[in-house]
Amino acid sequence: MGNYWPLLGSRSYPRWVRQRMVRGNVNLRLYDYQWPSSIRESQPVATVKADENGRFDFGTLREGHYTLEVDWPDEGSSKFDVEIKQLAAETLSIKIDVSPVDPDCRGGHEFISYSK
């Protein structure tokens, strides 16, 4: 995504700043996880477009391993491996932080769930 804190050079934004930035109107596709096959060779399990606030809903999904593809306007796409698991409490929402990961493996790629 290229979002960097100008005063920190190549280090990404602090977590509290990253999670206040919203990317709306992006297309998302969810595929069954396949390795080493390409997701281009399969049909998505679900597709959705996020609203202007970045909110979206894939609906009910079965437990399993998936690949989430996010299309960024004018920036190409990014892929993330995700695992859907049954939780003890039903979730109200899940925030996905797909910020760049720093070379020392700090940074984005967090899934934060909020219970009902």
Summary of the structure (lengths in Angstrom):
residues: 116
radius of gyration: 15.1
end to end distance: 31.2
largest distance: 43.4
contacts: 262
relative contact order: 0.22
helix: 9%
strand: 39%
